[in-house]
């Protein structure tokens, strides 16, 4: 297979010690370094050495209220926006993206922080727009109950409107810095938002100039119907969990169709499924690596992870029997439906399902040699299942090193991935245009 006209995009999720739930127990994992900034700086530089488009930090604003989760899982992490600023200082090209929820934040704060990071990094920032799925977060923000799923998306849509409006508070040439005349700025090129809506009342303007990218790249990960509709209207990059090529192709075609239906070019939105690659010198070595990780899963953690993904506590059900019928969840609906579908289709017991989930967490697992991993990525890419991939290394930092040193050169040999960066900004890497200021009298 070949694809001469297009190259895939690659990002890396840096999830503390790795994407596998038992990664911290792996002999080579950086378990004691989860709040060591130098640890993440080293990995960001590794990703940049591999010419990857971006590194990404997921985030939540709470810890699941399960004792076994506290006992057996990684429960601490650095605040990601603070961390991104430190990574910007030691890298020059790699994109820097992180999650900030629209459910338990305010638009002005998010707009200001990401705009600041875009300035600090020279235009390399991306914002992963999420609606919080973890009900425990509500308890940290003076709320007794988690906002309903549909209301979370209504709030998110208005939140995005406010943030982008604030990012356009100043036209690109609004600041004069004219010492002779005494004019710091041209106030005619300042736009006060005066937003009054269902969820937010925000005057503006933002107290920072328009950022190098205009807007940081807008990323989303919701795969529910509401999530896809929001992404089709507003997102530029979508992360998704698709366990098979067929499901990936259906999601890809469906979301691109939604993008077109909202009057956007399908090239304005890139789709990057997560991939969980276990790499070995031989296929058997890769299988042995995965088995080693699977054996490290504590049963209580497996049940906790599955309960959170399903949105229901299943600790009281027999482990070696099929998953019972469960009511609709108020959490992550797309992941809930995906896992239930896998369990029913493959006849998995609860134990078998949590073993599957705790490893890849619902993402596509590829186990094999560097060439075999490249074969899988190439097939999904060429057959329109993806524009690129989010690499979810099983354990860190070694898993990222293996992908950069072994798989990336294979993709480069096939002409599927860059050998040098095309520019210095994240939008350059992704081939995304710089948005015009919506309030400017003339396009900027």
Backbone torsions as a table, in degrees:
resi	resn	phi	psi	omega
1	UNK	NA	148.4	176.1
2	UNK	-148.9	160.6	177.6
3	UNK	-145.3	93.5	-171.0
4	UNK	-79.2	-21.2	-171.2
5	UNK	-97.6	-7.3	-171.6
6	UNK	-148.9	145.3	175.9
7	UNK	-119.2	146.3	-177.8
8	UNK	-75.3	156.8	174.1
9	UNK	-99.3	146.7	-179.3
10	UNK	-135.9	128.1	173.0
11	UNK	-122.2	164.1	178.2
12	UNK	-129.7	123.6	172.6
13	UNK	-84.0	122.0	178.4
14	UNK	-100.1	88.2	-173.2
15	UNK	-99.3	81.3	-179.2
16	UNK	46.2	-99.8	-175.9
17	UNK	-99.5	-1.3	-179.7
18	UNK	137.5	167.1	-173.3
19	UNK	-79.6	-26.5	177.8
20	UNK	-68.3	138.5	-174.2
21	UNK	-63.7	-24.3	178.7
22	UNK	-101.5	14.5	-175.3
23	UNK	-57.1	-37.6	-176.5
24	UNK	-61.5	-21.1	179.8
25	UNK	-86.9	-9.4	180.0
26	UNK	-64.6	140.0	-177.1
27	UNK	-55.0	-31.3	-176.2
28	UNK	-99.9	3.2	-177.5
29	UNK	-78.1	150.1	-178.3
30	UNK	-86.4	56.3	-173.1
31	UNK	-59.6	-38.9	-176.7
32	UNK	-82.5	1.4	-175.0
33	UNK	-112.7	17.5	-172.5
34	UNK	-66.5	-17.8	174.3
35	UNK	-119.2	26.3	178.2
36	UNK	-99.3	111.1	-175.9
37	UNK	-61.5	-32.1	-179.1
38	UNK	-64.9	-30.8	177.4
39	UNK	-59.6	-47.8	-179.3
40	UNK	-74.0	-32.8	176.2
41	UNK	-63.2	-41.2	178.3
42	UNK	-61.4	-42.7	-178.8
43	UNK	-70.9	-36.7	177.1
44	UNK	-62.4	-39.6	178.2
45	UNK	-67.9	-34.1	175.9
46	UNK	-63.4	-44.9	178.9
47	UNK	-62.7	-38.6	178.3
48	UNK	-68.0	-37.0	175.9
49	UNK	-60.4	-33.4	178.0
50	UNK	-83.4	2.4	179.4
51	UNK	63.4	26.2	177.8
52	UNK	-65.1	154.7	-178.5
53	UNK	-68.8	-43.0	-174.7
54	UNK	-160.3	159.7	164.0
55	UNK	-110.9	151.7	-172.0
56	UNK	-137.4	139.8	176.9
57	UNK	-119.5	115.8	172.1
58	UNK	-74.8	163.5	-178.6
59	UNK	-159.3	151.2	167.9
60	UNK	-134.4	162.3	-178.3
61	UNK	-109.7	36.9	178.3
62	UNK	-172.6	171.9	177.5
63	UNK	-121.6	131.0	179.5
64	UNK	-54.2	138.7	-173.8
65	UNK	-87.3	60.9	175.5
66	UNK	-122.9	129.2	-179.3
67	UNK	-60.0	-39.3	-178.2
68	UNK	-67.1	-29.1	177.0
69	UNK	-66.2	-43.7	177.7
70	UNK	-62.3	-38.1	-174.2
71	UNK	-74.8	-35.9	-165.5
72	UNK	-123.5	8.5	-174.2
73	UNK	-133.6	164.0	175.0
74	UNK	-74.6	118.2	-175.4
75	UNK	-118.3	3.4	-178.1
76	UNK	-124.4	147.1	177.3
77	UNK	-159.9	155.0	175.5
78	UNK	-72.2	147.1	174.9
79	UNK	-63.8	125.3	-166.0
80	UNK	-69.3	-33.6	-178.7
81	UNK	-69.9	-37.2	173.4
82	UNK	-62.1	-41.8	-179.9
83	UNK	-64.5	-40.7	-179.8
84	UNK	-59.9	-38.0	179.3
85	UNK	-61.1	-38.6	179.5
86	UNK	-69.7	-34.4	178.8
87	UNK	-70.7	-33.7	178.3
88	UNK	-59.9	-31.9	-176.2
89	UNK	-73.7	-19.1	-175.2
90	UNK	-117.4	6.2	176.7
91	UNK	-129.8	168.3	-178.5
92	UNK	-131.8	-16.3	-175.4
93	UNK	-129.9	-37.7	-172.1
94	UNK	-60.0	135.6	175.4
95	UNK	-68.5	150.0	-174.0
96	UNK	-129.5	108.4	-173.9
97	UNK	-126.9	150.9	179.3
98	UNK	-153.4	161.6	178.1
99	UNK	-83.5	139.8	165.6
100	UNK	-142.6	119.9	-174.4
101	UNK	-75.2	144.8	174.4
102	UNK	-87.3	-6.7	-176.6
103	UNK	-83.9	-36.9	-176.5
104	UNK	-128.3	41.8	171.7
105	UNK	-138.5	172.4	174.0
106	UNK	-114.2	142.5	-175.9
107	UNK	-56.8	-40.2	-176.9
108	UNK	-62.7	-43.7	179.0
109	UNK	-60.1	-48.7	-177.1
110	UNK	-64.2	-43.9	179.7
111	UNK	-59.6	-44.9	-177.3
112	UNK	-68.5	-42.2	-178.0
113	UNK	-65.6	-46.7	-177.7
114	UNK	-71.8	-34.0	174.9
115	UNK	-64.5	-41.9	177.3
116	UNK	-60.5	-44.1	179.6
117	UNK	-64.9	-33.8	177.6
118	UNK	-66.3	-38.7	174.4
119	UNK	-65.7	-48.0	-177.3
120	UNK	-59.0	-39.0	-175.4
121	UNK	-89.7	-4.5	-176.7
122	UNK	73.9	30.4	175.3
123	UNK	91.2	42.5	-176.2
124	UNK	-123.2	17.9	-170.0
125	UNK	-99.5	146.7	172.3
126	UNK	-134.2	143.0	179.4
127	UNK	-110.9	118.4	173.7
128	UNK	-85.2	106.3	-175.8
129	UNK	-84.8	115.9	179.7
130	UNK	-127.5	158.0	166.3
131	UNK	-106.7	126.7	-172.2
132	UNK	-58.6	128.4	176.6
133	UNK	-96.4	-19.9	-175.6
134	UNK	-85.2	111.7	-176.2
135	UNK	-62.7	-26.7	-179.4
136	UNK	-63.1	-22.2	179.7
137	UNK	-61.8	-34.9	-177.3
138	UNK	-57.3	-35.3	-175.7
139	UNK	-70.8	-13.5	177.8
140	UNK	-94.4	0.2	-177.3
141	UNK	-131.8	40.1	174.4
142	UNK	58.5	29.7	177.5
143	UNK	-114.8	139.0	176.8
144	UNK	-86.3	-26.9	-175.9
145	UNK	-133.2	149.2	177.1
146	UNK	-76.2	137.2	-179.9
147	UNK	-61.2	140.3	-179.5
148	UNK	-61.4	151.5	-174.4
149	UNK	-52.9	-50.8	-177.2
150	UNK	-65.4	-36.6	179.0
151	UNK	-69.5	-33.1	177.3
152	UNK	-61.2	-38.9	-179.7
153	UNK	-76.1	-33.2	174.5
154	UNK	-62.4	-44.3	177.9
155	UNK	-63.1	-41.8	-178.7
156	UNK	-61.7	-41.6	-179.0
157	UNK	-63.1	-44.0	178.5
158	UNK	-69.4	-37.6	178.1
159	UNK	-56.2	-48.3	180.0
160	UNK	-62.3	-40.5	178.7
161	UNK	-60.7	-41.6	-179.9
162	UNK	-68.0	-45.2	-177.7
163	UNK	-61.6	-47.8	-179.3
164	UNK	-66.2	-33.7	175.0
165	UNK	-63.2	-41.3	177.9
166	UNK	-67.4	-37.5	177.2
167	UNK	-62.3	-23.1	178.4
168	UNK	-98.4	19.6	-179.7
169	UNK	-59.1	-32.4	-176.6
170	UNK	-126.9	136.3	173.0
171	UNK	-72.2	160.7	-172.5
172	UNK	-59.7	-33.2	-177.6
173	UNK	-106.0	26.9	-176.3
174	UNK	-72.3	-26.0	-174.2
175	UNK	-98.0	121.4	-173.2
176	UNK	-95.3	-35.7	-177.4
177	UNK	52.2	38.6	-175.1
178	UNK	-88.5	98.4	-177.6
179	UNK	-68.0	-33.8	-176.7
180	UNK	-66.1	-47.4	-178.1
181	UNK	-85.0	-19.0	-177.0
182	UNK	85.1	12.5	179.2
183	UNK	-95.9	112.2	175.7
184	UNK	-79.3	-38.7	-177.0
185	UNK	-144.7	160.8	174.1
186	UNK	-99.2	104.0	-174.2
187	UNK	-66.0	-16.9	176.5
188	UNK	-69.9	-15.1	178.9
189	UNK	-105.9	20.0	172.8
190	UNK	-105.7	138.1	-176.5
191	UNK	-126.4	113.4	179.2
192	UNK	-83.7	127.6	-169.7
193	UNK	-70.3	-47.1	-177.6
194	UNK	51.4	48.4	179.9
195	UNK	-83.0	130.2	172.2
196	UNK	-132.2	115.9	-175.8
197	UNK	-138.0	-166.2	-177.7
198	UNK	-69.2	-36.3	-174.7
199	UNK	-112.8	-23.7	-173.2
200	UNK	-137.7	142.8	168.9
201	UNK	-123.1	110.4	-172.7
202	UNK	-134.2	121.0	179.9
203	UNK	-78.7	-53.6	-171.0
204	UNK	80.6	-175.0	-0.5
205	UNK	-79.9	171.8	174.7
206	UNK	-72.3	139.1	-177.1
207	UNK	-92.6	47.4	171.6
208	UNK	-155.1	147.0	-177.5
209	UNK	-69.1	162.4	179.4
210	UNK	-58.9	139.0	-169.9
211	UNK	-81.2	166.5	-176.7
212	UNK	-53.7	-37.8	-179.6
213	UNK	-87.5	1.0	-171.9
214	UNK	80.5	-68.0	168.0
215	UNK	-123.8	139.6	162.7
216	UNK	-54.5	150.4	-179.1
217	UNK	-60.1	131.7	-178.9
218	UNK	-90.4	118.5	-178.1
219	UNK	-115.5	143.6	174.3
220	UNK	-139.7	158.6	-177.6
221	UNK	-131.9	3.8	-179.0
222	UNK	-74.7	130.1	179.6
223	UNK	-114.1	1.9	172.9
224	UNK	-68.5	171.8	179.8
225	UNK	-59.9	-44.0	177.9
226	UNK	-63.8	-40.9	-179.9
227	UNK	-64.3	-41.7	179.0
228	UNK	-66.6	-38.9	178.9
229	UNK	-64.5	-41.5	177.7
230	UNK	-64.3	-43.2	179.8
231	UNK	-63.7	-41.4	-178.0
232	UNK	-62.7	-30.1	-179.8
233	UNK	-85.8	-33.7	-165.4
234	UNK	-128.2	-24.4	-171.6
235	UNK	-80.9	156.3	174.2
236	UNK	-116.1	-18.8	179.1
237	UNK	-145.3	131.4	-178.5
238	UNK	-121.4	125.9	170.2
239	UNK	-93.0	140.6	-177.9
240	UNK	-151.5	155.7	175.5
241	UNK	-105.9	114.5	-179.9
242	UNK	-134.0	111.1	-172.2
243	UNK	-76.6	-20.5	-178.4
244	UNK	-132.5	159.7	177.8
245	UNK	-61.3	-41.5	-177.9
246	UNK	-61.4	-43.9	178.6
247	UNK	-67.6	-37.8	179.0
248	UNK	-63.8	-42.7	179.4
249	UNK	-63.5	-41.6	179.9
250	UNK	-65.2	-43.2	178.6
251	UNK	-64.2	-44.8	-178.5
252	UNK	-59.6	-50.4	-178.4
253	UNK	-65.5	-40.8	-178.5
254	UNK	-65.8	-44.1	-178.0
255	UNK	-71.6	-39.0	177.2
256	UNK	-62.7	-36.6	177.1
257	UNK	-64.7	-39.6	177.0
258	UNK	-63.5	-40.3	178.7
259	UNK	-58.6	-47.4	179.6
260	UNK	-63.5	-38.2	-179.7
261	UNK	-63.9	-27.9	177.5
262	UNK	-88.5	10.2	174.3
263	UNK	82.7	16.5	178.7
264	UNK	-105.0	155.3	171.7
265	UNK	-72.0	140.8	179.6
266	UNK	-65.2	-19.3	177.5
267	UNK	-75.4	-10.8	179.8
268	UNK	-79.4	-7.4	179.5
269	UNK	-132.9	124.8	178.4
270	UNK	-103.6	140.2	-177.9
271	UNK	-114.2	122.7	-175.8
272	UNK	-128.0	93.5	175.6
273	UNK	-64.2	153.3	173.9
274	UNK	-77.1	141.7	176.4
275	UNK	-129.8	132.2	-178.9
276	UNK	-107.6	92.4	-174.1
277	UNK	-94.4	126.3	173.7
278	UNK	-110.2	113.8	-166.3
279	UNK	-111.9	133.5	176.5
280	UNK	-138.7	163.4	176.7
281	UNK	-63.9	-31.3	173.0
282	UNK	-128.5	164.7	178.4
283	UNK	-62.0	-38.6	-179.6
284	UNK	-66.1	-38.6	177.4
285	UNK	-61.9	-40.1	177.8
286	UNK	-64.1	-42.5	177.9
287	UNK	-62.6	-39.1	178.5
288	UNK	-65.0	-37.6	177.5
289	UNK	-62.3	-44.1	-179.9
290	UNK	-65.8	-41.9	179.6
291	UNK	-62.3	-38.3	177.3
292	UNK	-59.8	-42.9	178.8
293	UNK	-67.6	-42.8	-178.2
294	UNK	-61.2	-36.4	179.8
295	UNK	-68.0	-16.8	-179.3
296	UNK	-88.6	-3.7	-179.4
297	UNK	-72.1	120.5	173.5
298	UNK	-76.0	130.8	-177.0
299	UNK	-53.0	-39.0	-179.5
300	UNK	-63.4	-36.6	178.7
301	UNK	-69.4	-40.9	178.3
302	UNK	-58.2	-43.7	178.6
303	UNK	-66.2	-42.1	179.9
304	UNK	-62.3	-44.9	-179.7
305	UNK	-61.4	-46.2	-179.2
306	UNK	-65.2	-39.1	178.6
307	UNK	-60.8	-42.7	-179.5
308	UNK	-67.8	-38.4	179.5
309	UNK	-68.3	-34.4	-179.4
310	UNK	-83.9	-19.0	-177.6
311	UNK	78.9	16.8	180.0
312	UNK	-145.6	144.2	176.7
313	UNK	-76.9	115.0	-178.3
314	UNK	-110.7	16.3	-176.0
315	UNK	-64.7	-19.5	-177.8
316	UNK	-88.0	-2.1	-177.3
317	UNK	-95.9	150.6	179.3
318	UNK	-61.5	132.5	-174.6
319	UNK	-67.2	-31.0	-173.3
320	UNK	-102.7	26.0	172.8
321	UNK	-121.1	162.2	-178.1
322	UNK	-62.6	160.0	176.8
323	UNK	-64.6	130.6	179.4
324	UNK	-74.0	167.8	172.8
325	UNK	-68.5	131.6	-176.9
326	UNK	-120.7	147.8	176.6
327	UNK	-70.3	166.1	179.3
328	UNK	-59.8	139.8	-177.9
329	UNK	-92.8	151.7	172.4
330	UNK	-96.0	8.9	-179.2
331	UNK	-96.7	-131.5	-178.1
332	UNK	-81.1	96.2	-172.6
333	UNK	-67.5	-39.9	-177.4
334	UNK	-64.6	-43.1	178.9
335	UNK	-68.3	-37.3	176.5
336	UNK	-58.1	-50.4	-178.4
337	UNK	-65.5	-38.3	179.7
338	UNK	-61.1	-47.7	-176.6
339	UNK	-69.0	-39.9	177.8
340	UNK	-63.0	-40.1	179.0
341	UNK	-63.4	-43.2	178.1
342	UNK	-62.3	-45.2	-178.2
343	UNK	-61.8	-43.7	-178.9
344	UNK	-69.3	-45.4	-174.9
345	UNK	-65.7	-37.0	-176.0
346	UNK	-101.3	0.6	178.3
347	UNK	63.3	39.6	-175.3
348	UNK	-82.0	145.2	169.9
349	UNK	-79.2	170.0	177.8
350	UNK	-59.3	-42.6	179.6
351	UNK	-61.5	-45.7	-179.7
352	UNK	-64.3	-36.9	-179.6
353	UNK	-69.7	-42.9	-179.2
354	UNK	-69.2	-30.0	175.0
355	UNK	-64.1	-38.1	178.5
356	UNK	-67.9	-45.8	-175.8
357	UNK	-69.9	-42.1	-176.5
358	UNK	-64.8	-24.7	177.0
359	UNK	-78.2	-71.8	-173.8
360	UNK	-94.8	-9.4	-177.2
361	UNK	54.8	38.4	175.4
362	UNK	92.4	-3.3	-179.1
363	UNK	-91.0	166.1	-178.1
364	UNK	-69.1	126.4	179.6
365	UNK	-100.8	130.6	176.4
366	UNK	-123.6	122.0	-177.3
367	UNK	-121.3	117.0	179.8
368	UNK	167.5	-164.7	179.8
369	UNK	-75.9	167.0	175.7
370	UNK	-54.1	-40.3	179.4
371	UNK	-66.0	-39.0	179.1
372	UNK	-67.3	-40.2	176.4
373	UNK	-62.3	-44.9	178.0
374	UNK	-61.7	-37.4	177.6
375	UNK	-58.8	-45.6	179.9
376	UNK	-62.2	-47.4	-179.1
377	UNK	-63.0	-41.1	180.0
378	UNK	-63.7	-42.7	-179.3
379	UNK	-62.0	-47.5	179.5
380	UNK	-62.3	-39.4	-177.7
381	UNK	-69.0	-49.9	-176.3
382	UNK	-67.7	-35.0	-176.9
383	UNK	-90.9	20.4	173.7
384	UNK	57.7	48.1	169.5
385	UNK	-104.4	-8.0	-175.1
386	UNK	-168.3	151.2	167.8
387	UNK	-93.8	-11.7	-178.9
388	UNK	173.6	-167.7	-172.0
389	UNK	-144.1	147.8	171.4
390	UNK	-98.0	113.5	-175.2
391	UNK	-85.1	121.8	-176.7
392	UNK	-112.7	82.4	-175.5
393	UNK	-58.7	134.5	-177.9
394	UNK	-58.7	-40.8	177.8
395	UNK	-143.0	152.0	-175.4
396	UNK	-125.4	147.4	7.4
397	UNK	-89.6	-10.3	-170.9
398	UNK	-60.6	-37.6	-177.9
399	UNK	-62.1	-38.1	177.7
400	UNK	-69.8	-41.7	176.7
401	UNK	-56.9	-44.6	-178.7
402	UNK	-62.6	-42.6	-178.9
403	UNK	-66.2	-45.6	-178.2
404	UNK	-66.6	-41.3	-173.5
405	UNK	-84.7	-22.7	-173.6
406	UNK	-115.8	-43.1	-176.1
407	UNK	-86.1	-42.8	-178.9
408	UNK	-57.4	-46.9	177.7
409	UNK	-59.2	-33.6	177.7
410	UNK	-66.7	-41.6	177.1
411	UNK	-66.2	-37.9	179.0
412	UNK	-65.5	-40.8	178.5
413	UNK	-60.6	-31.2	-178.9
414	UNK	-86.8	0.4	-179.6
415	UNK	73.4	19.7	-176.0
416	UNK	-96.7	-10.3	-177.4
417	UNK	-146.4	148.8	-175.8
418	UNK	-59.7	155.0	170.5
419	UNK	-106.5	-17.0	174.7
420	UNK	-144.0	153.8	176.2
421	UNK	-68.0	144.6	-179.6
422	UNK	-82.5	-18.2	-178.7
423	UNK	-165.3	-162.9	-177.4
424	UNK	-109.5	-13.8	-176.9
425	UNK	-104.0	157.1	-180.0
426	UNK	-60.4	-38.7	177.7
427	UNK	-62.7	-32.7	175.3
428	UNK	-62.4	-47.2	-178.0
429	UNK	-60.7	-42.2	-172.9
430	UNK	-86.8	-7.9	-178.3
431	UNK	71.7	31.4	-179.0
432	UNK	-103.3	140.9	-179.0
433	UNK	-78.1	157.8	176.5
434	UNK	-81.3	124.4	-177.4
435	UNK	-68.6	142.8	174.3
436	UNK	-72.4	154.5	173.8
437	UNK	-72.2	120.5	-173.8
438	UNK	-66.1	-17.7	-176.8
439	UNK	-104.2	-7.0	-176.6
440	UNK	-69.2	145.9	179.7
441	UNK	-69.5	-32.1	176.4
442	UNK	-126.6	144.2	178.7
443	UNK	-55.3	139.6	-178.1
444	UNK	-108.8	NA	NA
